[in-house]
Amino acid sequence: MVGQGVLRECLMDPNVQHVLSIVRAPAAQQHAKLTELVHKDFFDYSTIESQLTGYDACFFCLGVSSSGLSEETYSRVTYDITMAAAQTLVRLNPFMTFIFVSGTGTDSTEQGRTMWARVKGKTENALLRLPFKAVYIFRPAGIQPLHGIQSRTPSYRVLYALAKPVFPLLKLLLPNYITTTEHLGRAMLRVAQSGFAKRILEACDINQA
């Protein structure tokens, strides 16, 4: 859902010249600035390295719910896949800005009781140590999907459908914790283009970016 949001903003921004979207299965979207690269193995990019050079930024939006998953399985998706991509990209594009979508409540100490928060914290810390031009961590809280964007997780789609009528009230009551796919995408793009004072952006920072 976040990926769809930032892709929309990139394609609409006149300052963005080209977008490469790396996916497991083809999507229906077509645009003059968009190249879609279907790649099955997100743990190994060696066969497509020649197509990954020359980019200024990476918006890493891949994620999965931890519900029902063991720590090992969740880590494989959240940590291993992220680091496989980041380590490849930093070698090919050392002047790239890397933006990772994490989540509010992430545990930077890696020692807390909540499994997903520990794994996210471990991933964030590892990314921040890589020698990119810059690494920024986005930790959104509540996200309102706009412009027909939907989560690919069925339970999340139901939740967002139920919450749709109350999102305006939530934004009024919790302005620092509720954002939209549009604002989140624009914030990621602005931070990639101009930087930000903090390397880790909490929900309130995202709404100010």
N, C-alpha and C positions, 0 to 999 in steps of 0.2 A: 504494500500500500504506500509506504514511504517512497519506495523506488519509483512508483508511478507518478507520485507528486513531484519529485525533483526532476524526473525526465520531462514532464510537461513544462516546467518552468525553464529548463535548459533549451528546449525546442522553441519556446516563445521569446527567449532573450536574444536580441540582435547582436550582442557581444559574443555569444557562443557560436563558434564556427562549425564545429562538428561534434557529434556525440556517438560513442561506441557503447552499445548495450550488450553485455555478455549474459546470455540466457541458456537454460537447458532445453527449452522448447520454443519454437517460433511463436511470436506474438502477431496480432493482426495489425498493429500500428505501423504506419509508413509515413516518412517525412524526408524532405530533401536533405536535411542535416543528419539524419539518423542512419547508422549502420548497425544492423543486428547480427551478432556473432553467436551462433549456436555452438555450445561447447558442453559436452556431457560430463567431463571429469573436473570438478571444481577443486580437486586436490592437486592437480597437475596441469600446468599451463605451458609446458615445454613445446608442445606442437603448434601453439599459436603465438609464441613470443614475438614473432616478426610483425604481428598485427597490433601489438600493445605499446608500441613506442610513439613518442611525439605528443603525449597528452599532458595537459597542465594540472588536471585534477581527477581524482577518483572518488565517487560517492558510493560507499560500500553499504548497501541497504539490505543485504541478505540476512534473514533471521528466521527463527522458528520458536514456537512456544515450548516452554520446558515442561508443560503439563504431561504427565505420564512417561516422561523420559528419565533414564538413569543419568547420573552425572557424566559417565563416560560417553554416552550417546549425545547428550547435549553439548559436551565439550568438543566432540568431533565436528559438529556442525558449526558451533559458535566460535571456537578458538582455532581449530585446525584448518578449516576452510578459509577463514579470514586471514590467517597468517600465511597460508600458501599463496594467496593472491597478493598480499602486501609485500612479502619478501621477493616475489617475482617483480612486482611493479617498482619497488625501490631500487632494484638492481638495473632495471631498464630505463627508469625515469626518476633519477635522484632529485630533480627539481620539481617534482610533483607535489601537490597538496593532497593529502589523504584524509577524507572525512568518514568517520565510522559512526553509524547509528546504533547507539546503545539504549539505555533506558533509565528513567529516574529510579533511584534506589540501588543503583549499582554499588558494589562493595569494593572500593579501591584497595582495601587491606588484604583482600582475598582470604580472609579468615572468618567471616561471618557464618551464621547458621543457614542462610538461604542459599541454596545451591546455585540458582541461576545468577544471583547477584555476585557470587564468588567467581563464577566462570566469566561473566561479563567484565568484572574487575581485572581478572588475569589477562583477558584479551586487550582491554584498554591499555594496561600497563605495558604489555609487550609492544603494542603499536607505537606508544609514545617514545619508546626507546629506539625505534627505527630511524635511520638518517634521511628521512624525507625532507623536502624544503620546509614542510609544516605538517603536523597532524592535529586534527581537531576531533573531539569526541562530542557528539550530540546526544543528550539524555532527555528526550521528550517524555512527557507524561500522557495526558489525554490528547488524542488527535482526532479531529473531526474530518472525515473524508469529504471532499468536494469534487465537483465537475465529473460526477459519475464514477469516481475512483472507488474501488472496493478491495477489502482484504481478501486474500486467497484462502484464509482459514475460515471454514464454515461457521464455527462457533463465534468468531469475531464478527462475521457479517451479521449474524443474528443480534449480537450485542450492539453493534453500531446502528442497526435498524431500530432497535428499541430505544436507544439513547438519542436518536436524531431529534425528536421533539424537544428534549430538554437541554440540548447543547447550547442554545443561546443563554439560558439561565445559568448553566455551568460556567460559561465564559464570563458572565457578569459577576458570579459569586467567586470564581477562582480564576481570575484573569492571568495569573502567573503560571497556571498549570494546564490550561487548555489552549491548544493551537489548532491549526488546520493543515491539511496536506499542502495547500497553496502557500501558506506562510512558511511552513517548514522547508519546502522546496526552495523558496526564494531566499530564506536565511542561509541555507547550505550553499547556495550559489554565491551570495554576497560574501560569505566568509571565505570561500575558495578564491574569490577575486581580490578581496581587500584585506583579509585577515581579521583577527579579533583579539581583544585584550586577554582573553582566557583560552586555554587549550581545551578545557572541559566546559561545555556549555550546558547548564542545567535548563529546566523548562523555562524559568523566568528569563534567562539569558537569550534563549532562542527567540522569545517574543520581542526582545529588544534588538536583535541582530538585524 
